[in-house]
Amino acid sequence: MTSSTSPTPHHVAIIGGGPAGLMAAEVLSQAGVRVDLYDGMPSVGRKFLLAGVGGMNITHSEAYPAFLSRYAERAPQIAPLLREFGAEALCQWIHGLGIDTFVGSSGRVFPTDMKAAPLLRAWLKRLRDAGVVIHTRHRWLGWNADGSLRIQHPAGESTVQADATLLALGGGSWARLGSDGAWLPLLEQHGVRVAPLQPSNCGFEVSAWSELLRSKFAGAPLKNVAIGLDDDVPRLGECVITASGIEGSLVYALSASIREAINQHGQGTIHIDLLPGKPRDKVQAALAKPRGSRSMAKHLQGQLGIEGVKAALLRELAPAEAFDDPARLAAAIKALPLVLVKARPLDEAISSAGGVCFEALDERLMIQQRPGLFCAGEMLDWEAPTGGYLLTACFASGRRAGRGILQWLAERRQS
């Protein structure tokens, strides 16, 4: 008589309830795997929800080659993940949750209502309906001597045995939402190759602003400018002057290059084009016009529309003698040098660079020296600018890790 008893379902523990961990949980539960997901916070997806407060930018609609280039030196490692689950697949997945999307004027993709909460609610319901058990206020502390997981919770500490484990613990920014980077020394102690966590998509400090600029213009937006680092082509956009330096989307797009320049040389110099729509010779010609009894401030405002924070920044950074020489002043207006000396603290950054090195992982995102231990999401050593690129790669890596776990479990069952 042949037994018809089904094999006992595999059990997988997922540590971290952000997009990567939740996506892996979906892949696994749909394949019949028993999934327990643990998160140290009172609820899951907290950073995901906060990222959506100003409008949930889920991904970007630009062509794949340009999209992939946003991951810079890690593009070769991110490419296989995006080929399996890129921007278009992510949008289709969102539509499957009953959430419509639209493409904004910048090419960024948003849910129709611009909110993250409805998407997360629909997703969590689907996961729970599939049998995923979510344990909040459960924090991973490492491993016991027998390889089991140590989990701390309000009632004490428990031991969890699992057939495979996925770590999806986030990076080191926004610690109050759970991404505190406390996992890095735990992995380092077990010989896993990691890179130090550093701020990404962050603001930067100057050595010191003058009291006048700091008191009058801290918080002022610097609109319709272009910024470049070294010989790079300047990027158009806007940023914000802060009490200690500069931040905002235009700065975030250059943050990796600025950070590395500071790491190597102790400082990084960006050049700000205050009038990106006007060629330098036209700027110089306007400045050379007689100003009569008008002040230089009135002359700049009348001829070029430079006033407010732009005028203050020009006075702050251009040499005094340039204001008597139209050629030198035009050069300053088109490439005003700003020396940045320090990134803002990691916990203020939108995201982080560093983490588990791809070289420590196989193509399934499993740590090669610890079979059955997988990693996904922002805790991997990659970075990207804002604009939907961060979230897309987190989703894609969670999906790859989930599929990798299934493959590894199947191989073990066959052996």
C-alpha positions as CSV (number, residue, x, y, z in Angstrom):
1,M,0.0,0.0,0.0
2,T,1.4,3.4,-1.0
3,S,1.3,6.2,1.5
4,S,-0.4,9.4,0.2
5,T,1.0,11.5,3.1
6,S,2.2,14.9,1.7
7,P,5.7,16.0,2.7
8,T,5.8,18.3,5.7
9,P,5.9,21.9,4.4
10,H,9.2,23.7,4.8
11,H,9.4,26.4,7.4
12,V,11.2,29.7,6.6
13,A,11.8,32.6,9.0
14,I,12.0,36.1,7.6
15,I,13.6,38.8,9.7
16,G,12.3,42.2,8.6
17,G,8.9,43.4,7.5
18,G,9.8,46.0,4.8
19,P,9.2,45.5,1.0
20,A,12.0,43.0,0.5
21,G,10.9,40.7,3.4
22,L,7.2,41.0,2.6
23,M,7.8,40.2,-1.1
24,A,9.9,37.1,-0.2
25,A,7.0,36.0,2.1
26,E,4.6,36.3,-0.7
27,V,6.7,34.2,-3.1
28,L,7.3,31.5,-0.4
29,S,3.7,31.3,0.9
30,Q,2.3,31.0,-2.6
31,A,4.6,28.0,-3.0
32,G,3.1,26.3,0.1
33,V,6.0,27.1,2.4
34,R,5.2,27.9,6.0
35,V,6.4,31.5,6.7
36,D,6.9,33.3,10.0
37,L,7.9,36.9,9.6
38,Y,9.5,38.8,12.5
39,D,9.8,42.5,12.9
40,G,11.1,44.5,15.8
41,M,8.6,47.4,15.4
42,P,5.0,47.4,16.6
43,S,3.9,47.2,12.9
44,V,5.5,46.3,9.6
45,G,6.3,48.5,6.7
46,R,7.0,51.6,8.7
47,K,9.7,53.1,6.5
48,F,7.6,52.2,3.5
49,L,4.7,54.2,4.9
50,L,6.8,57.2,5.9
51,A,8.4,57.3,2.4
52,G,4.9,57.6,1.0
53,V,3.8,60.5,3.2
54,G,4.6,63.1,0.5
55,G,3.4,60.9,-2.3
56,M,4.2,57.2,-2.8
57,N,6.8,57.1,-5.6
58,I,6.8,53.4,-6.2
59,T,9.1,53.1,-9.3
60,H,10.1,55.0,-12.5
61,S,9.0,54.7,-16.1
62,E,12.2,55.5,-17.9
63,A,13.8,53.1,-20.4
64,Y,15.6,50.1,-18.9
65,P,19.2,51.1,-19.8
66,A,18.8,54.5,-18.1
67,F,16.9,52.9,-15.2
68,L,19.7,50.3,-14.6
69,S,22.4,53.0,-14.8
70,R,21.0,54.5,-11.6
71,Y,22.6,51.7,-9.6
72,A,26.1,52.8,-10.8
73,E,28.9,50.3,-10.0
74,R,26.3,47.8,-8.6
75,A,24.3,47.7,-11.9
76,P,25.8,44.3,-12.9
77,Q,24.5,42.8,-9.6
78,I,21.1,44.5,-9.8
79,A,20.5,43.8,-13.4
80,P,19.4,40.1,-12.9
81,L,17.0,41.2,-10.2
82,L,15.4,43.8,-12.5
83,R,15.1,41.4,-15.4
84,E,13.0,39.2,-13.2
85,F,11.0,41.9,-11.6
86,G,11.5,45.4,-12.9
87,A,9.4,48.5,-13.1
88,E,6.8,47.1,-15.4
89,A,6.4,43.9,-13.4
90,L,6.1,45.8,-10.2
91,C,3.3,48.0,-11.6
92,Q,1.4,44.9,-12.8
93,W,1.9,43.4,-9.3
94,I,0.5,46.6,-7.7
95,H,-2.5,46.5,-10.1
96,G,-3.1,42.9,-8.9
97,L,-3.6,44.3,-5.4
98,G,-6.4,46.5,-6.8
99,I,-4.3,49.7,-6.8
100,D,-4.1,51.7,-10.0
101,T,-1.0,53.7,-10.9
102,F,-0.1,56.7,-13.0
103,V,3.1,58.2,-14.5
104,G,3.9,61.8,-13.3
105,S,5.4,64.5,-15.4
106,S,8.9,63.5,-14.1
107,G,8.5,59.9,-15.2
108,R,8.0,58.7,-11.6
109,V,5.2,56.2,-11.0
110,F,2.7,56.7,-8.2
111,P,-0.4,54.9,-6.9
112,T,-3.5,56.9,-8.1
113,D,-4.3,58.1,-4.6
114,M,-0.6,58.8,-4.0
115,K,-0.7,56.9,-0.7
116,A,1.2,53.9,0.6
117,A,-1.2,52.8,3.3
118,P,-3.9,51.3,1.0
119,L,-1.3,49.3,-0.9
120,L,0.2,48.0,2.3
121,R,-3.2,47.1,3.8
122,A,-4.2,45.1,0.7
123,W,-0.8,43.4,0.6
124,L,-0.9,42.4,4.3
125,K,-4.4,40.9,3.9
126,R,-3.2,38.8,0.9
127,L,-0.2,37.6,2.9
128,R,-2.2,36.7,6.0
129,D,-4.8,35.0,3.8
130,A,-1.9,32.9,2.3
131,G,-0.9,31.8,5.8
132,V,2.0,34.1,6.5
133,V,2.3,34.7,10.3
134,I,3.6,38.1,11.2
135,H,5.2,38.6,14.6
136,T,5.7,42.3,15.6
137,R,7.8,43.5,18.5
138,H,10.1,40.5,17.8
139,R,13.7,41.4,17.4
140,W,16.4,39.1,16.0
141,L,19.4,38.8,18.3
142,G,21.6,36.4,16.4
143,W,22.1,32.6,16.6
144,N,22.3,30.1,19.3
145,A,25.2,27.6,19.3
146,D,23.0,25.0,17.4
147,G,22.3,27.5,14.6
148,S,18.7,28.3,15.8
149,L,17.6,31.9,15.8
150,R,17.4,34.0,19.0
151,I,14.3,36.1,19.0
152,Q,13.5,38.7,21.7
153,H,9.9,39.7,22.3
154,P,7.9,41.4,25.1
155,A,7.5,38.1,26.9
156,G,11.2,37.3,26.9
157,E,13.4,35.4,24.4
158,S,12.5,32.4,22.1
159,T,14.4,30.0,20.0
160,V,13.2,29.5,16.4
161,Q,14.3,26.6,14.2
162,A,13.7,27.1,10.5
163,D,14.7,25.3,7.3
164,A,16.0,28.6,5.8
165,T,16.2,32.2,7.0
166,L,16.0,35.5,5.1
167,L,17.4,38.6,6.6
168,A,15.7,41.7,5.2
169,L,16.6,44.2,8.0
170,G,17.0,47.4,6.0
171,G,20.0,49.7,6.1
172,G,21.1,52.1,8.8
173,S,19.0,55.2,8.2
174,W,15.8,56.1,10.0
175,A,16.6,54.0,13.1
176,R,13.3,55.1,14.7
177,L,11.5,53.1,12.1
178,G,13.6,50.0,12.6
179,S,16.5,50.3,10.2
180,D,19.2,50.8,12.7
181,G,22.0,48.7,11.2
182,A,22.4,46.7,14.5
183,W,22.7,43.5,12.4
184,L,26.0,44.5,10.8
185,P,28.3,43.5,13.7
186,L,26.4,40.3,14.2
187,L,27.1,39.2,10.6
188,E,30.7,40.5,10.8
189,Q,31.3,38.4,13.9
190,H,30.3,35.3,11.8
191,G,32.8,36.2,9.1
192,V,30.2,37.5,6.6
193,R,31.8,40.1,4.3
194,V,30.2,43.5,4.9
195,A,31.0,47.1,3.9
196,P,30.5,49.9,6.5
197,L,27.2,51.7,6.4
198,Q,27.3,55.2,5.1
199,P,24.6,57.9,4.4
200,S,23.1,58.0,0.9
201,N,20.6,60.4,-0.5
202,C,21.6,62.8,2.2
203,G,22.5,66.4,2.8
204,F,26.0,67.8,3.3
205,E,27.6,70.4,5.6
206,V,29.9,73.3,4.7
207,S,32.6,74.5,7.1
208,A,30.5,77.4,8.1
209,W,27.9,79.8,6.6
210,S,28.0,83.4,7.5
211,E,25.5,84.5,10.2
212,L,23.6,86.6,7.6
213,L,23.1,83.7,5.2
214,R,22.3,81.2,8.0
215,S,19.8,83.5,9.8
216,K,18.0,84.8,6.7
217,F,18.1,81.9,4.3
218,A,18.3,78.6,6.2
219,G,15.4,76.6,4.8
220,A,15.1,78.6,1.6
221,P,14.7,76.6,-1.7
222,L,17.2,77.1,-4.4
223,K,15.1,76.6,-7.5
224,N,16.0,76.3,-11.2
225,V,19.7,75.7,-10.7
226,A,22.1,73.1,-12.0
227,I,24.8,71.4,-9.9
228,G,27.8,69.4,-11.0
229,L,30.7,67.7,-9.3
230,D,34.2,68.0,-10.8
231,D,33.8,67.6,-14.6
232,D,30.4,65.9,-14.6
233,V,27.6,67.4,-16.6
234,P,25.6,69.5,-14.2
235,R,22.1,68.2,-13.3
236,L,19.1,70.5,-13.3
237,G,16.7,70.7,-10.4
238,E,16.4,72.3,-7.0
239,C,17.7,72.0,-3.5
240,V,17.5,73.7,-0.1
241,I,20.0,75.8,1.9
242,T,20.1,74.5,5.5
243,A,21.6,76.0,8.6
244,S,24.7,73.8,8.2
245,G,24.9,73.3,4.4
246,I,22.7,72.1,1.6
247,E,20.2,69.2,0.9
248,G,17.4,68.3,-1.4
249,S,16.7,66.2,-4.5
250,L,19.4,67.7,-6.6
251,V,22.0,67.1,-3.9
252,Y,20.7,63.6,-3.2
253,A,21.3,62.6,-6.8
254,L,24.9,63.5,-6.4
255,S,25.3,62.2,-2.8
256,A,27.3,59.1,-3.7
257,S,29.9,61.0,-5.7
258,I,30.1,63.8,-3.1
259,R,30.5,61.4,-0.3
260,E,33.3,59.5,-2.0
261,A,35.1,62.8,-2.8
262,I,35.0,63.7,0.9
263,N,36.1,60.2,1.9
264,Q,39.1,60.5,-0.5
265,H,40.1,64.1,-0.2
266,G,38.4,65.4,3.0
267,Q,36.1,67.6,1.0
268,G,34.1,67.7,-2.2
269,T,33.4,70.8,-4.3
270,I,30.2,71.2,-6.2
271,H,29.6,73.9,-8.8
272,I,26.2,75.6,-8.9
273,D,24.9,77.2,-12.0
274,L,22.5,79.9,-10.8
275,L,21.2,80.5,-14.4
276,P,21.3,77.2,-16.3
277,G,19.0,78.6,-19.0
278,K,21.3,81.4,-19.9
279,P,24.8,81.0,-21.6
280,R,27.8,82.5,-20.0
281,D,28.4,85.1,-22.7
282,K,24.8,86.3,-22.4
283,V,25.3,86.6,-18.6
284,Q,28.5,88.5,-19.0
285,A,26.9,90.9,-21.6
286,A,24.0,91.6,-19.2
287,L,26.5,92.4,-16.4
288,A,28.6,94.6,-18.6
289,K,25.6,97.0,-19.2
290,P,26.0,100.3,-17.3
291,R,24.3,100.3,-14.0
292,G,24.6,104.0,-13.2
293,S,23.7,104.7,-9.6
294,R,22.0,101.4,-9.1
295,S,23.5,99.0,-6.5
296,M,25.0,95.7,-7.7
297,A,22.1,94.0,-6.0
298,K,19.6,96.0,-8.1
299,H,21.7,95.4,-11.2
300,L,21.8,91.6,-10.7
301,Q,18.1,91.6,-10.1
302,G,17.2,93.9,-13.0
303,Q,19.5,92.3,-15.6
304,L,19.4,88.7,-14.6
305,G,16.7,88.2,-12.1
306,I,19.2,87.1,-9.4
307,E,17.7,88.0,-6.0
308,G,16.9,86.4,-2.7
309,V,18.8,83.2,-1.8
310,K,20.6,83.2,-5.2
311,A,21.9,86.7,-4.6
312,A,22.9,85.8,-1.0
313,L,24.7,82.7,-2.1
314,L,26.6,84.6,-4.8
315,R,27.7,87.1,-2.2
316,E,28.7,84.3,0.1
317,L,30.8,82.3,-2.3
318,A,32.1,84.6,-5.0
319,P,35.3,86.6,-4.3
320,A,34.6,90.3,-3.6
321,E,36.7,91.4,-6.5
322,A,34.5,89.5,-9.0
323,F,31.7,92.0,-8.5
324,D,33.9,94.6,-10.2
325,D,34.6,92.4,-13.2
326,P,31.7,91.2,-15.4
327,A,33.7,88.3,-16.8
328,R,34.6,86.9,-13.4
329,L,31.2,87.5,-12.0
330,A,29.6,85.7,-15.0
331,A,32.0,82.8,-14.4
332,A,30.9,82.7,-10.8
333,I,27.2,82.8,-11.6
334,K,27.6,79.9,-14.1
335,A,29.8,77.8,-11.8
336,L,29.7,78.9,-8.2
337,P,32.0,76.7,-6.1
338,L,30.6,75.3,-2.9
339,V,33.0,73.2,-0.7
340,L,31.2,70.4,1.2
341,V,33.1,68.9,4.1
342,K,30.8,66.3,5.7
343,A,27.7,64.3,5.1
344,R,24.8,64.7,7.5
345,P,24.4,61.9,10.0
346,L,23.4,58.4,8.7
347,D,20.2,58.4,10.7
348,E,19.0,61.6,8.8
349,A,19.7,60.0,5.4
350,I,16.9,58.7,3.2
351,S,18.9,55.6,2.6
352,S,22.3,54.0,3.2
353,A,25.2,52.6,1.3
354,G,27.2,49.6,2.4
355,G,26.0,46.4,4.0
356,V,26.3,42.7,2.9
357,C,28.6,42.6,-0.1
358,F,27.3,40.8,-3.2
359,E,30.6,39.0,-3.3
360,A,29.5,37.1,-0.2
361,L,26.3,35.9,-1.9
362,D,25.5,33.5,-4.6
363,E,23.1,34.2,-7.5
364,R,20.2,33.3,-5.2
365,L,21.2,35.9,-2.6
366,M,22.3,33.2,-0.2
367,I,25.4,33.8,1.9
368,Q,27.9,31.3,0.5
369,Q,29.5,30.4,3.8
370,R,26.2,30.0,5.6
371,P,23.9,27.7,3.5
372,G,20.3,28.5,4.1
373,L,20.9,32.1,5.1
374,F,19.7,34.7,2.5
375,C,19.8,38.5,2.4
376,A,17.7,41.0,0.6
377,G,16.7,44.7,0.4
378,E,18.6,47.7,1.6
379,M,20.9,45.7,3.8
380,L,22.8,44.7,0.7
381,D,25.7,46.8,-0.5
382,W,24.1,48.9,-3.2
383,E,22.6,52.4,-3.5
384,A,20.5,54.4,-5.9
385,P,18.9,57.9,-6.0
386,T,15.4,58.6,-5.0
387,G,12.8,58.4,-7.8
388,G,11.5,54.9,-7.2
389,Y,14.8,53.1,-7.8
390,L,15.3,52.3,-4.1
391,L,12.0,50.6,-3.7
392,T,12.1,48.8,-7.1
393,A,15.4,47.1,-6.2
394,C,14.1,46.2,-2.7
395,F,11.0,44.5,-4.1
396,A,13.1,42.8,-6.8
397,S,15.7,41.5,-4.4
398,G,13.0,40.2,-2.1
399,R,11.5,38.3,-5.0
400,R,14.9,36.9,-6.0
401,A,15.6,35.8,-2.5
402,G,12.2,34.1,-2.1
403,R,12.7,32.2,-5.4
404,G,16.3,31.4,-4.3
405,I,15.0,29.9,-1.1
406,L,12.5,27.7,-2.9
407,Q,15.2,26.5,-5.2
408,W,17.6,25.7,-2.4
409,L,14.9,23.9,-0.4
410,A,13.9,21.8,-3.4
411,E,17.6,20.8,-3.9
412,R,17.9,19.7,-0.3
413,R,14.7,17.7,-0.5
414,Q,15.9,15.9,-3.6
415,S,19.4,15.1,-2.1
